[in-house]
Amino acid sequence: MRWFFFASAVIGVLILTSFTQPEFQVLGWGISTVSCLGWVMIAIQDRDIPRALMESMYAIIGVWGFINWLN
């Protein structure tokens, strides 16, 4: 699962930095948010609270970006 979430993070960043159309930006934010939530789950399993909190903040920002681009 770690490699899946790593690959999805890379894909999300590539989409966010390569496309300017809103529909692609929404997709990039969505993929990035899912990736962050996956890393939160992994960090909780590893009992790595600081990393879980950091990824939680990134996920919250990702949700904000997703909603921002929908508006």
C-alpha positions in Angstrom: 0.0 0.0 0.0 2.9 2.4 0.7 4.0 2.2 -2.9 0.4 2.8 -4.1 0.1 5.9 -1.9 3.6 7.1 -3.0 2.7 6.7 -6.7 -0.7 8.5 -6.1 1.1 11.4 -4.4 3.5 11.7 -7.3 0.6 11.6 -9.8 -1.3 14.2 -7.8 1.6 16.6 -7.8 2.3 16.1 -11.5 -1.3 16.9 -12.3 -1.3 20.0 -10.0 1.9 21.4 -11.5 1.2 20.5 -15.1 -2.4 21.5 -15.9 -4.2 24.8 -15.5 -7.7 23.7 -16.4 -10.0 23.6 -13.3 -11.2 20.0 -14.0 -7.6 18.7 -13.9 -6.8 20.8 -10.8 -9.8 19.2 -9.0 -8.5 15.8 -10.0 -5.0 16.6 -8.7 -6.3 17.8 -5.4 -8.6 14.8 -5.0 -5.7 12.3 -5.7 -3.4 14.2 -3.4 -6.0 14.1 -0.6 -6.6 10.4 -1.0 -2.9 9.9 -0.9 -2.5 11.9 2.3 -5.3 10.0 4.0 -3.6 6.7 3.1 -0.4 8.0 4.6 -2.3 9.0 7.8 -3.5 5.3 8.0 0.0 4.0 7.6 1.4 6.4 10.2 -1.3 5.4 12.7 -0.4 1.7 12.1 3.3 2.6 12.6 2.4 4.5 15.8 4.1 7.6 14.3 1.9 10.3 15.7 3.9 13.3 14.4 3.8 12.0 10.8 0.0 11.2 11.2 -0.6 14.8 12.3 1.5 16.2 9.5 -0.3 14.2 6.9 -3.7 15.0 8.4 -2.9 18.7 8.0 -1.9 18.1 4.3 -5.2 16.2 3.8 -7.2 19.1 5.3 -5.4 21.5 3.0 -6.1 19.1 0.1 -9.8 19.1 0.9 -9.7 22.9 1.0 -8.0 22.9 -2.4 -10.5 20.5 -3.8 -13.5 22.6 -2.6 -11.8 25.8 -3.7 -11.4 24.6 -7.3 -15.0 23.3 -7.4 -16.2 26.9 -6.5 
